[in-house]
Amino acid sequence: MELTATIERDELVERSKLGDAASYETIYRQYSKAMYNTSFRIVNNRADAEDVLQEAFVDAFRSLNDFHYRSTFGAWLKKIVINKSINILRKRKMDLVELDQSNAYVLSDDERLDEQELQYKVEQVKKAIQKLADGYRTVLSLYLLEGYDHEEISEILGITHNTVRTQYIRAKQKLLLIIKQGG
């Protein structure tokens, strides 16, 4: 027995496919804030996130006929936003180094941070995430905030699963260190 999820057709998307301008505008208003936030968490730059947002919507609207409800429209659009955000980082020459090439700071057993003790406000955590290097911030955002697993992140970024796992662990350690040091 095969289980399949049925994605309902979205009336706004269907009207947009027919060229209805009001539907385009409604879709933009409905998704723009969430997509901007997704991009910003990855690129950490307002202007770049705005550029990604605009390019993603232009591409999505141009490719609406290629959208066949294999996922929700929001998930499809989010994938476009994430890919464009990662392309921005690649242009910036984001360094995601393989495990054996890394000289990154690793906490010793004596320096381990107790995550239970750290109960900070959301804004403090957001500010600390923005201070992470592009590679760390991207992996951490995709995993914790966007809900991708290590395999999916590996495919998206074109790096090994072990590198994703290592980048995530180090990003979390660095984030906790930044928070512990006051931000």
ROSE-4610 file (N, C-alpha, C; in Angstrom, 1 decimal, always signed):
// ROSE-4610
residu = [M/M/M/E/E/E/L/L/L/T/T/T/A/A/A/T/T/T/I/I/I/E/E/E/R/R/R/D/D/D/E/E/E/L/L/L/V/V/V/E/E/E/R/R/R/S/S/S/K/K/K/L/L/L/G/G/G/D/D/D/A/A/A/A/A/A/S/S/S/Y/Y/Y/E/E/E/T/T/T/I/I/I/Y/Y/Y/R/R/R/Q/Q/Q/Y/Y/Y/S/S/S/K/K/K/A/A/A/M/M/M/Y/Y/Y/N/N/N/T/T/T/S/S/S/F/F/F/R/R/R/I/I/I/V/V/V/N/N/N/N/N/N/R/R/R/A/A/A/D/D/D/A/A/A/E/E/E/D/D/D/V/V/V/L/L/L/Q/Q/Q/E/E/E/A/A/A/F/F/F/V/V/V/D/D/D/A/A/A/F/F/F/R/R/R/S/S/S/L/L/L/N/N/N/D/D/D/F/F/F/H/H/H/Y/Y/Y/R/R/R/S/S/S/T/T/T/F/F/F/G/G/G/A/A/A/W/W/W/L/L/L/K/K/K/K/K/K/I/I/I/V/V/V/I/I/I/N/N/N/K/K/K/S/S/S/I/I/I/N/N/N/I/I/I/L/L/L/R/R/R/K/K/K/R/R/R/K/K/K/M/M/M/D/D/D/L/L/L/V/V/V/E/E/E/L/L/L/D/D/D/Q/Q/Q/S/S/S/N/N/N/A/A/A/Y/Y/Y/V/V/V/L/L/L/S/S/S/D/D/D/D/D/D/E/E/E/R/R/R/L/L/L/D/D/D/E/E/E/Q/Q/Q/E/E/E/L/L/L/Q/Q/Q/Y/Y/Y/K/K/K/V/V/V/E/E/E/Q/Q/Q/V/V/V/K/K/K/K/K/K/A/A/A/I/I/I/Q/Q/Q/K/K/K/L/L/L/A/A/A/D/D/D/G/G/G/Y/Y/Y/R/R/R/T/T/T/V/V/V/L/L/L/S/S/S/L/L/L/Y/Y/Y/L/L/L/L/L/L/E/E/E/G/G/G/Y/Y/Y/D/D/D/H/H/H/E/E/E/E/E/E/I/I/I/S/S/S/E/E/E/I/I/I/L/L/L/G/G/G/I/I/I/T/T/T/H/H/H/N/N/N/T/T/T/V/V/V/R/R/R/T/T/T/Q/Q/Q/Y/Y/Y/I/I/I/R/R/R/A/A/A/K/K/K/Q/Q/Q/K/K/K/L/L/L/L/L/L/L/L/L/I/I/I/I/I/I/K/K/K/Q/Q/Q/G/G/G/G/G/G]
num = [1/1/1/2/2/2/3/3/3/4/4/4/5/5/5/6/6/6/7/7/7/8/8/8/9/9/9/10/10/10/11/11/11/12/12/12/13/13/13/14/14/14/15/15/15/16/16/16/17/17/17/18/18/18/19/19/19/20/20/20/21/21/21/22/22/22/23/23/23/24/24/24/25/25/25/26/26/26/27/27/27/28/28/28/29/29/29/30/30/30/31/31/31/32/32/32/33/33/33/34/34/34/35/35/35/36/36/36/37/37/37/38/38/38/39/39/39/40/40/40/41/41/41/42/42/42/43/43/43/44/44/44/45/45/45/46/46/46/47/47/47/48/48/48/49/49/49/50/50/50/51/51/51/52/52/52/53/53/53/54/54/54/55/55/55/56/56/56/57/57/57/58/58/58/59/59/59/60/60/60/61/61/61/62/62/62/63/63/63/64/64/64/65/65/65/66/66/66/67/67/67/68/68/68/69/69/69/70/70/70/71/71/71/72/72/72/73/73/73/74/74/74/75/75/75/76/76/76/77/77/77/78/78/78/79/79/79/80/80/80/81/81/81/82/82/82/83/83/83/84/84/84/85/85/85/86/86/86/87/87/87/88/88/88/89/89/89/90/90/90/91/91/91/92/92/92/93/93/93/94/94/94/95/95/95/96/96/96/97/97/97/98/98/98/99/99/99/100/100/100/101/101/101/102/102/102/103/103/103/104/104/104/105/105/105/106/106/106/107/107/107/108/108/108/109/109/109/110/110/110/111/111/111/112/112/112/113/113/113/114/114/114/115/115/115/116/116/116/117/117/117/118/118/118/119/119/119/120/120/120/121/121/121/122/122/122/123/123/123/124/124/124/125/125/125/126/126/126/127/127/127/128/128/128/129/129/129/130/130/130/131/131/131/132/132/132/133/133/133/134/134/134/135/135/135/136/136/136/137/137/137/138/138/138/139/139/139/140/140/140/141/141/141/142/142/142/143/143/143/144/144/144/145/145/145/146/146/146/147/147/147/148/148/148/149/149/149/150/150/150/151/151/151/152/152/152/153/153/153/154/154/154/155/155/155/156/156/156/157/157/157/158/158/158/159/159/159/160/160/160/161/161/161/162/162/162/163/163/163/164/164/164/165/165/165/166/166/166/167/167/167/168/168/168/169/169/169/170/170/170/171/171/171/172/172/172/173/173/173/174/174/174/175/175/175/176/176/176/177/177/177/178/178/178/179/179/179/180/180/180/181/181/181/182/182/182/183/183/183]
x = [+0.8/+0.0/+0.9/+0.7/+1.5/+0.7/+1.4/+0.8/+1.3/+0.3/+0.7/-0.1/+0.6/-0.1/-0.6/-1.8/-2.4/-2.4/-1.8/-1.7/-2.8/-3.6/-4.8/-4.3/-5.0/-4.7/-5.0/-4.1/-4.3/-4.9/-6.1/-6.9/-6.1/-5.3/-4.5/-3.4/-2.8/-1.8/-2.4/-3.6/-4.3/-4.7/-5.2/-5.5/-4.3/-3.2/-1.9/-1.4/-1.6/-1.2/-1.9/-3.1/-3.9/-3.7/-2.7/-2.3/-3.0/-3.7/-4.5/-3.5/-3.4/-2.4/-2.7/-4.0/-4.4/-3.9/-3.9/-3.5/-2.0/-1.2/+0.2/+0.5/-0.2/+0.0/-0.4/-1.4/-1.9/-0.8/-0.3/+0.7/+1.9/+2.3/+3.5/+3.3/+2.2/+1.9/+1.8/+1.3/+1.1/+2.5/+3.4/+4.7/+5.9/+5.9/+7.1/+7.8/+7.1/+7.8/+8.5/+7.9/+8.5/+9.7/+9.6/+10.7/+11.8/+11.5/+12.6/+13.3/+12.6/+13.2/+14.1/+13.6/+14.4/+15.7/+15.6/+16.8/+17.8/+17.2/+18.0/+18.8/+18.2/+18.8/+20.1/+20.0/+21.1/+22.2/+21.8/+22.7/+23.2/+22.4/+22.8/+23.1/+22.3/+22.5/+21.1/+20.6/+19.3/+19.1/+20.1/+20.0/+20.1/+21.0/+21.0/+19.7/+19.1/+17.9/+16.8/+16.7/+15.7/+15.9/+17.2/+17.5/+17.0/+17.3/+16.9/+15.4/+14.7/+13.3/+12.7/+13.2/+12.6/+12.9/+14.2/+14.6/+13.8/+13.6/+12.8/+11.4/+10.7/+9.4/+9.3/+10.2/+10.2/+10.4/+11.4/+11.6/+10.3/+9.8/+8.6/+7.4/+7.2/+6.1/+6.3/+7.5/+7.8/+7.7/+7.9/+7.9/+6.6/+5.6/+4.4/+3.8/+4.0/+3.5/+4.3/+5.5/+6.3/+5.9/+5.1/+4.7/+3.5/+3.7/+2.7/+2.2/+2.3/+1.7/+2.3/+3.6/+4.3/+4.6/+4.5/+4.6/+3.7/+3.6/+2.8/+3.6/+2.8/+3.5/+4.5/+4.2/+5.1/+6.4/+6.4/+7.6/+8.4/+7.7/+8.4/+9.1/+8.4/+9.0/+10.1/+10.0/+11.1/+12.3/+12.2/+13.3/+14.1/+13.3/+13.9/+14.6/+14.0/+14.7/+16.0/+15.9/+17.1/+18.2/+17.9/+18.9/+19.5/+18.7/+19.2/+20.1/+19.7/+20.5/+21.8/+21.8/+23.1/+24.0/+23.4/+24.2/+24.8/+24.1/+24.7/+26.0/+25.8/+27.0/+28.1/+27.8/+28.9/+29.6/+28.9/+29.5/+30.4/+30.1/+30.9/+32.1/+32.1/+33.1/+33.0/+31.8/+31.6/+32.5/+33.2/+34.1/+33.4/+33.2/+32.7/+33.9/+34.7/+35.9/+35.6/+36.3/+36.2/+36.8/+36.4/+36.8/+38.3/+39.0/+40.4/+41.2/+40.6/+41.3/+41.0/+40.2/+39.7/+40.7/+40.9/+41.6/+40.7/+39.4/+38.4/+38.6/+38.1/+38.2/+37.3/+37.8/+37.0/+37.1/+36.0/+36.0/+36.6/+37.5/+38.0/+36.9/+37.1/+36.2/+35.9/+37.0/+36.9/+36.1/+36.0/+35.3/+33.9/+33.4/+32.1/+31.0/+30.1/+29.1/+27.8/+27.2/+26.0/+24.8/+24.2/+23.1/+21.9/+21.7/+20.5/+20.6/+21.8/+22.0/+21.7/+21.9/+21.7/+20.3/+19.6/+18.2/+18.1/+18.4/+18.4/+17.2/+17.0/+15.9/+16.1/+15.1/+15.2/+16.0/+15.9/+16.7/+18.2/+18.6/+20.0/+20.5/+19.7/+20.1/+20.2/+19.3/+19.3/+20.6/+20.9/+22.1/+23.3/+23.3/+24.5/+24.6/+23.5/+23.5/+24.1/+23.8/+24.3/+25.8/+26.4/+27.8/+28.6/+27.9/+28.5/+29.1/+30.1/+30.6/+29.5/+29.6/+28.6/+28.3/+29.3/+29.1/+28.4/+28.9/+28.2/+26.8/+26.5/+25.2/+24.3/+24.8/+23.9/+23.5/+24.4/+24.1/+23.2/+23.5/+22.7/+21.2/+21.1/+19.8/+19.0/+19.7/+18.9/+18.5/+19.3/+18.9/+17.9/+18.2/+17.4/+16.1/+16.3/+15.2/+14.4/+15.0/+14.2/+13.8/+14.4/+13.9/+14.5/+15.6/+16.2/+17.1/+17.2/+18.1/+19.5/+20.4/+21.8/+22.0/+21.3/+21.4/+20.9/+19.8/+19.2/+20.2/+20.7/+21.7/+22.9/+23.3/+24.5/+24.2/+23.0/+22.7/+22.5/+21.9/+21.7/+23.1/+24.0/+25.3/+26.3/+26.1/+27.1/+28.3/+28.1/+29.2/+28.9/+29.8/+29.6/+28.7/+28.0/+27.2/+28.0/+29.2/+30.1/+30.5/+30.7/+31.0/+29.8/+28.6/+27.4/+27.3/+27.5/+27.4/+28.4/+29.6/+30.7/+30.5/+30.0/+29.7/+28.6/+27.6/+26.5/+27.0/+27.8/+28.3/+29.1/+30.0/+30.9/+30.1/+29.1/+28.3/+27.5/+27.0/+26.3/+27.3/+28.5/+29.4/+29.8/+30.1/+30.5/+29.3/+28.1/+26.9/+26.8/+27.0/+26.9/+28.0/+29.2/+30.3/+30.0/+29.5/+29.1/+28.1/+27.1/+26.1/+26.7/+27.5/+28.1/+29.0/+29.6/+30.5/+29.7/+28.4/+27.6/+27.1/+27.2/+26.6/+27.2]
y = [-1.2/+0.0/+1.2/+2.1/+3.3/+4.5/+5.2/+6.4/+7.6/+8.4/+9.7/+10.8/+11.9/+13.1/+13.9/+14.3/+15.1/+16.6/+17.4/+18.8/+19.5/+20.2/+20.9/+22.0/+22.1/+23.2/+24.6/+25.5/+26.8/+27.7/+28.3/+29.1/+30.3/+30.9/+32.1/+31.7/+30.6/+30.1/+29.9/+29.2/+28.9/+30.2/+31.2/+32.5/+33.2/+33.1/+33.7/+33.0/+31.7/+31.0/+31.5/+32.1/+32.6/+34.1/+34.7/+36.0/+37.1/+36.7/+37.6/+38.4/+39.7/+40.6/+40.7/+40.8/+40.9/+39.6/+38.5/+37.2/+37.3/+37.8/+37.9/+38.8/+39.9/+40.8/+40.2/+39.4/+38.8/+37.7/+37.0/+35.9/+36.6/+37.7/+38.4/+38.9/+39.5/+40.0/+38.8/+37.7/+36.5/+35.9/+35.9/+35.2/+36.0/+37.3/+38.1/+38.2/+38.4/+38.6/+37.3/+36.2/+34.9/+34.6/+34.9/+34.6/+35.6/+36.8/+37.8/+37.3/+36.9/+36.4/+35.2/+34.3/+33.1/+33.5/+34.4/+34.8/+35.6/+36.5/+37.3/+36.4/+35.3/+34.4/+33.8/+33.6/+33.0/+34.0/+35.1/+36.0/+37.1/+37.3/+38.3/+39.7/+40.1/+41.4/+41.8/+43.0/+43.4/+43.6/+44.3/+44.5/+43.2/+42.3/+41.0/+40.2/+40.3/+39.6/+40.2/+41.5/+42.1/+41.7/+41.7/+41.3/+39.8/+39.0/+37.6/+37.5/+38.2/+38.2/+38.5/+39.7/+40.1/+39.1/+38.6/+37.7/+36.4/+35.9/+34.7/+34.8/+35.9/+36.1/+36.2/+36.9/+37.0/+35.6/+34.8/+33.5/+32.6/+32.7/+31.9/+32.2/+33.5/+33.9/+33.5/+33.6/+33.2/+31.7/+31.0/+29.5/+28.9/+29.6/+29.1/+27.9/+27.8/+26.7/+25.4/+25.6/+24.4/+23.9/+24.7/+24.3/+23.3/+22.1/+21.0/+20.4/+21.1/+20.7/+19.4/+19.3/+18.2/+18.6/+19.9/+20.4/+21.6/+22.2/+23.5/+24.6/+25.6/+26.7/+27.4/+27.5/+28.1/+27.3/+26.0/+25.2/+25.3/+25.4/+25.5/+26.9/+27.9/+29.3/+29.3/+28.7/+28.7/+28.1/+27.0/+26.4/+27.3/+28.0/+29.0/+30.1/+30.6/+31.6/+31.1/+29.9/+29.3/+29.1/+28.6/+28.4/+29.8/+30.8/+32.1/+32.7/+32.5/+33.0/+32.3/+31.0/+30.3/+30.7/+31.0/+31.6/+32.9/+33.7/+35.0/+34.7/+33.7/+33.4/+32.8/+32.0/+31.5/+32.6/+33.6/+34.8/+35.5/+35.4/+36.0/+35.1/+33.9/+32.9/+32.4/+31.9/+31.3/+30.1/+30.1/+29.0/+27.9/+26.8/+25.6/+24.6/+24.4/+23.6/+22.1/+21.2/+19.8/+19.6/+18.5/+18.2/+18.2/+17.5/+17.4/+18.7/+19.7/+21.0/+22.0/+21.7/+22.8/+23.0/+24.3/+24.7/+25.5/+25.2/+26.0/+25.8/+26.7/+26.7/+25.6/+24.7/+23.6/+23.7/+23.7/+23.8/+22.6/+22.8/+21.6/+21.1/+20.0/+19.4/+20.4/+21.1/+22.0/+23.3/+23.6/+24.8/+24.5/+23.3/+22.9/+23.8/+24.3/+25.2/+24.4/+24.7/+24.1/+24.8/+24.1/+24.7/+25.0/+24.2/+24.4/+25.7/+26.2/+27.4/+28.6/+28.5/+29.6/+29.8/+30.7/+31.0/+32.5/+32.8/+34.2/+34.5/+35.8/+36.2/+36.0/+35.9/+35.6/+36.6/+37.9/+38.9/+38.8/+38.4/+38.1/+37.0/+35.9/+34.8/+35.2/+36.0/+36.4/+37.3/+38.2/+39.0/+38.1/+37.1/+36.2/+35.4/+35.0/+34.2/+35.1/+36.4/+37.3/+37.4/+37.2/+37.3/+36.1/+35.0/+33.8/+34.0/+33.3/+33.3/+32.7/+33.1/+32.7/+31.2/+30.4/+28.9/+28.4/+28.8/+28.4/+28.9/+30.1/+30.7/+30.0/+29.7/+29.0/+27.7/+26.8/+25.5/+25.5/+26.4/+26.5/+26.9/+27.9/+28.4/+27.4/+26.7/+25.7/+24.5/+24.2/+23.1/+23.5/+24.5/+24.9/+25.7/+26.6/+27.5/+27.1/+26.4/+26.1/+24.6/+23.8/+22.4/+21.4/+21.7/+20.8/+19.8/+18.6/+17.6/+17.7/+17.0/+17.1/+16.7/+15.6/+15.2/+16.2/+16.8/+17.9/+19.1/+19.5/+20.6/+20.2/+19.0/+18.5/+18.7/+18.3/+18.4/+19.9/+20.7/+22.1/+22.8/+22.5/+23.3/+22.6/+21.4/+20.6/+20.3/+19.9/+19.5/+18.1/+17.5/+16.2/+16.3/+15.2/+15.1/+15.3/+14.8/+15.0/+16.4/+17.1/+18.5/+19.3/+19.0/+19.6/+19.4/+18.2/+17.8/+18.6/+18.6/+19.3/+20.8/+21.4/+22.8/+23.1/+22.3/+22.5/+22.5/+21.5/+21.3/+22.5/+22.9/+24.1/+25.4/+25.5/+26.7/+26.8/+25.7/+25.7/+26.1/+25.5/+25.8/+27.3/+27.8/+29.2/+30.1/+29.8/+30.5/+30.6/+29.5/+29.4/+30.3/+30.2/+31.0/+32.5/+32.9/+34.3/+34.8/+33.9/+34.3/+34.3/+33.4/+33.4/+34.6/+35.1/+36.3/+37.6/+37.4/+38.6/+39.2/+38.4/+38.9/+39.3]
z = [+0.0/+0.0/+0.0/-0.9/-1.1/-0.5/+0.4/+1.0/+0.2/-0.2/-0.9/-0.3/-0.2/+0.4/-0.8/-0.7/-1.7/-1.4/-2.2/-2.0/-2.8/-2.0/-2.7/-3.6/-4.7/-5.6/-4.9/-5.1/-4.5/-5.5/-5.1/-6.0/-6.5/-5.6/-5.9/-7.0/-6.8/-7.7/-9.1/-9.1/-10.3/-11.1/-10.3/-10.9/-11.5/-10.7/-11.2/-12.4/-12.5/-13.8/-15.0/-14.7/-15.8/-16.0/-15.2/-15.5/-14.6/-13.6/-12.8/-11.9/-12.2/-11.5/-10.0/-9.6/-8.2/-7.4/-8.1/-7.4/-7.2/-8.2/-8.0/-6.7/-6.7/-5.5/-4.2/-4.2/-2.9/-2.5/-3.5/-3.2/-2.6/-3.2/-2.8/-1.3/-1.0/+0.3/+1.3/+0.9/+1.8/+2.2/+1.2/+1.5/+1.6/+1.3/+1.2/+2.6/+3.7/+4.9/+5.4/+5.3/+5.7/+4.8/+3.5/+2.6/+2.8/+3.1/+3.4/+4.6/+5.7/+6.9/+6.7/+5.9/+5.5/+4.9/+3.9/+3.2/+4.1/+4.9/+5.8/+6.8/+7.3/+8.3/+7.6/+6.3/+5.6/+5.2/+4.5/+4.0/+5.0/+6.0/+7.1/+6.5/+5.5/+4.9/+4.3/+4.8/+4.4/+2.9/+2.3/+0.9/+0.1/+0.5/-0.2/-0.1/+1.1/+1.4/+0.5/+0.4/-0.4/-1.9/-2.4/-3.7/-4.0/-3.0/-3.1/-3.2/-2.3/-2.3/-3.7/-4.2/-5.5/-6.6/-6.7/-7.7/-7.6/-6.3/-6.1/-6.6/-6.3/-6.8/-8.3/-8.9/-10.3/-10.9/-10.4/-11.0/-10.7/-9.5/-9.2/-10.1/-10.3/-11.2/-12.6/-13.1/-14.4/-14.6/-13.5/-13.6/-13.0/-12.9/-12.3/-13.0/-14.3/-15.0/-14.7/-14.1/-13.7/-12.3/-11.7/-10.3/-10.4/-10.0/-10.2/-8.9/-7.8/-6.5/-6.0/-6.2/-5.5/-4.1/-3.8/-2.4/-2.4/-1.3/-1.2/-2.0/-2.4/-3.1/-2.2/-0.9/+0.1/+0.2/+0.2/+0.3/-1.0/-2.1/-3.4/-3.5/-3.1/-3.1/-2.1/-1.0/+0.0/-0.5/-1.2/-1.8/-2.8/-3.6/-4.5/-3.7/-2.6/-1.8/-1.2/-0.7/+0.0/-1.1/-2.2/-3.3/-3.7/-3.9/-4.2/-3.1/-1.9/-0.8/-0.7/-0.9/-0.9/-2.1/-3.2/-4.3/-4.0/-3.2/-2.8/-1.9/-1.0/-0.2/-1.0/-2.0/-2.8/-3.6/-4.0/-4.6/-3.6/-2.4/-1.3/-0.9/-1.6/-1.3/+0.1/+0.5/+1.8/+1.9/+3.1/+3.3/+4.2/+3.5/+4.2/+4.0/+5.0/+4.8/+5.2/+4.5/+4.8/+6.2/+6.8/+8.2/+8.4/+7.5/+7.7/+7.5/+6.8/+6.5/+7.6/+8.6/+9.5/+10.6/+10.9/+12.1/+13.0/+12.9/+13.7/+15.1/+15.9/+17.3/+17.9/+18.7/+19.3/+20.8/+21.5/+22.9/+23.6/+24.5/+25.3/+26.3/+26.9/+27.8/+29.0/+29.4/+30.5/+30.1/+28.8/+28.4/+27.9/+28.0/+27.5/+28.2/+27.3/+27.8/+28.2/+29.2/+29.7/+29.0/+28.0/+27.3/+28.1/+29.2/+30.0/+30.8/+31.1/+31.9/+31.1/+29.8/+28.9/+28.4/+29.1/+28.7/+28.4/+27.2/+26.8/+25.9/+25.8/+25.0/+23.5/+22.8/+21.3/+20.6/+20.9/+20.3/+20.5/+21.7/+22.0/+21.1/+21.0/+20.2/+18.7/+18.2/+16.8/+16.5/+17.5/+17.3/+17.3/+18.1/+18.2/+16.9/+16.4/+15.1/+14.0/+14.0/+12.9/+13.0/+14.2/+14.3/+13.9/+13.6/+13.1/+11.7/+11.3/+10.0/+9.0/+7.8/+6.8/+6.8/+6.8/+6.7/+7.9/+9.1/+10.3/+10.4/+10.1/+10.1/+9.2/+8.0/+7.0/+7.4/+7.9/+8.3/+9.5/+10.5/+11.7/+11.3/+10.4/+10.0/+9.3/+8.3/+7.6/+8.5/+9.4/+10.3/+11.4/+12.2/+13.3/+12.9/+12.0/+11.7/+10.5/+9.5/+8.3/+8.3/+9.3/+9.4/+8.5/+7.8/+6.9/+7.7/+7.3/+8.0/+7.3/+7.9/+7.5/+6.0/+5.6/+4.3/+3.3/+3.6/+2.7/+2.6/+3.7/+3.7/+2.9/+3.0/+2.3/+0.8/+0.3/-1.1/-1.5/-0.7/-1.0/-1.1/-0.2/-0.2/-1.0/-1.4/-2.2/-1.4/-0.2/+0.7/+1.3/+2.0/+2.5/+3.8/+4.1/+5.2/+6.5/+6.6/+7.7/+7.9/+6.8/+6.9/+7.4/+7.0/+7.5/+9.0/+9.4/+10.8/+11.7/+11.2/+11.9/+11.9/+10.8/+10.8/+11.7/+11.8/+12.7/+14.2/+14.6/+15.9/+16.3/+15.4/+15.6/+15.7/+14.8/+14.8/+16.2/+16.6/+17.9/+19.1/+19.0/+20.1/+20.0/+18.8/+18.6/+19.1/+18.7/+19.1/+20.6/+21.3/+22.7/+23.4/+22.8/+23.3/+23.1/+22.0/+21.8/+22.8/+23.1/+24.0/+25.4/+25.8/+27.1/+27.4/+26.3/+26.4/+26.4/+26.3/+26.4/+25.1/+24.0/+22.8/+21.6]
